[in-house]
Amino acid sequence: MSHYEKAGMTDEWYTPKYIFDALNVTFDTDAASPIDRSFCHVPANRFIVFDSLNTDWLGFTWLNPPFGGRNGLIPWLDKMNKHRNGIVLTPDRTSAPWWQKAANQSDALLLIHSKVKFIMPNGDIGTKPGTGTTLFAYGTQAVRALLNARDNKLGTLFTRIS
């Protein structure tokens, strides 16, 4: 964890609307939704707010998981890899073993061009983004969404060569 990711302060950082506009899709499930979605822009039909790691994810799933402490993303990425139908947002940690594993298991990934300013629970926009952001795609619908995002100039897309 870097100095700008104030450990333990909050895991509530919402994805800005422009990311969903670039993806141009609707999700069946938001697997890590806040209870109060007043400032949450996830275009989904179902919202899991409690115990998501022990709840079935249905259909095409969006996941902006709690980043947590060191290696906190691993159980979330493992579950999405088993689910194989969705998009996961993570910080860029290209040298971290969990990031390398996700890059090898996903069907595509998109590195967002600019540092994302996430939305805080009170609706304010974060002022100091400290890292880049990766979107990992699992499944054909997710790859199509990342193609949309690339075409909408959100970031650089990397896909598997078969």
C-alpha positions in Angstrom: 0.0 0.0 0.0 1.3 3.4 -0.9 1.4 6.5 1.4 -1.5 8.1 -0.4 -3.8 5.1 0.2 -4.6 6.0 3.8 -4.9 2.5 5.3 -8.1 1.9 7.4 -9.8 5.2 6.6 -12.4 3.9 4.2 -13.0 1.4 1.5 -15.8 3.6 0.1 -14.5 5.1 -3.1 -17.0 5.1 -5.9 -16.3 4.7 -9.6 -17.0 7.9 -11.6 -19.7 7.9 -14.2 -17.4 8.6 -17.1 -16.0 5.1 -16.8 -19.4 3.5 -17.2 -20.2 5.9 -20.1 -17.0 4.7 -21.8 -17.9 1.0 -21.2 -21.4 1.5 -22.6 -22.9 -1.5 -20.9 -25.4 -2.5 -18.2 -24.4 -5.0 -15.6 -26.6 -7.7 -14.1 -24.8 -7.4 -10.7 -22.7 -4.9 -8.8 -20.9 -7.2 -6.5 -19.5 -4.7 -4.0 -22.1 -2.0 -3.8 -22.5 0.5 -0.9 -25.8 0.5 1.0 -26.4 4.2 0.1 -26.0 4.5 -3.7 -26.7 8.2 -3.8 -23.3 8.9 -5.4 -22.8 5.5 -7.0 -23.2 5.4 -10.8 -23.0 1.6 -11.5 -25.5 0.8 -14.2 -26.6 -2.6 -12.7 -29.9 -4.4 -12.0 -28.8 -6.1 -8.7 -26.6 -4.7 -5.9 -24.8 -6.9 -3.4 -24.1 -4.8 -0.2 -23.2 -7.5 2.3 -21.1 -10.7 2.3 -20.4 -10.6 -1.4 -17.6 -13.2 -1.3 -20.2 -15.7 0.1 -23.0 -14.7 -2.2 -23.6 -15.9 -5.7 -22.9 -13.4 -8.4 -25.4 -13.5 -11.2 -24.7 -12.7 -14.8 -22.5 -9.9 -16.1 -20.9 -8.5 -12.9 -19.2 -5.2 -12.1 -16.7 -5.3 -9.3 -14.9 -2.3 -7.6 -13.9 -4.3 -4.6 -12.6 -2.9 -1.3 -8.9 -2.5 -1.9 -8.1 -3.2 1.7 -4.7 -4.0 2.9 -1.8 -5.8 1.3 -3.2 -8.7 -0.9 -6.8 -7.7 0.0 -7.9 -7.9 -3.6 -6.9 -11.6 -4.0 -10.2 -13.2 -2.8 -12.2 -10.8 -5.0 -10.1 -11.5 -8.1 -10.2 -15.3 -7.4 -14.0 -15.2 -7.2 -14.3 -13.2 -10.4 -11.9 -15.6 -12.1 -14.2 -18.5 -11.1 -17.3 -16.5 -12.2 -15.8 -15.6 -15.6 -18.3 -13.0 -16.5 -17.5 -9.4 -15.6 -15.1 -6.5 -15.1 -12.9 -5.8 -12.0 -11.5 -2.4 -11.3 -8.1 -2.4 -9.4 -5.2 -0.1 -8.8 -2.3 -0.5 -11.2 0.2 -2.7 -9.4 1.9 -4.3 -12.4 4.7 -5.8 -10.4 2.5 -7.3 -7.6 1.9 -11.0 -7.8 -1.9 -10.7 -7.6 -1.9 -8.2 -10.5 0.3 -10.5 -12.6 -2.0 -13.4 -11.8 -5.1 -11.4 -12.8 -3.5 -10.3 -16.0 -2.8 -13.9 -16.9 -6.2 -15.2 -16.0 -8.3 -12.4 -17.5 -9.3 -12.3 -21.1 -8.3 -8.6 -21.6 -7.2 -5.6 -19.5 -7.4 -1.9 -20.0 -5.0 0.6 -18.4 -7.0 3.8 -17.8 -5.1 6.7 -19.3 -5.4 9.2 -16.5 -5.4 8.7 -12.8 -9.0 8.2 -11.7 -10.5 10.7 -9.2 -12.9 8.5 -7.3 -16.1 9.8 -5.6 -16.1 9.8 -1.8 -19.2 8.7 0.2 -20.3 12.3 0.7 -20.3 12.9 -3.1 -17.1 14.9 -3.2 -14.6 14.0 -5.9 -11.2 12.9 -4.6 -8.5 15.5 -5.2 -5.4 13.4 -5.0 -5.5 10.2 -7.1 -2.4 8.3 -6.2 -2.3 5.5 -8.7 -3.3 4.4 -12.1 -6.3 2.0 -12.6 -6.7 -1.3 -14.4 -9.9 -2.8 -15.6 -9.7 -6.6 -16.0 -12.2 -8.4 -18.3 -13.5 -11.9 -17.8 -15.7 -13.3 -20.6 -16.7 -12.1 -24.1 -19.2 -9.5 -22.9 -16.5 -7.9 -20.7 -14.0 -7.9 -23.5 -16.6 -6.1 -25.7 -17.1 -3.5 -23.0 -13.3 -2.9 -22.8 -13.3 -2.5 -26.6 -16.0 0.2 -26.2 -13.9 1.9 -23.5 -10.8 1.8 -25.7 -12.8 3.2 -28.6 -14.1 5.9 -26.3 -10.5 6.9 -25.4 -10.6 5.7 -21.8 -7.4 3.7 -22.0 -5.0 1.3 -23.6 -6.4 -2.2 -24.2 -4.4 -5.5 -24.0 -5.9 -8.7 -25.2 -4.8 -12.3 -25.4 -3.3 -13.6 -28.6 -4.5 -17.1 -29.3 
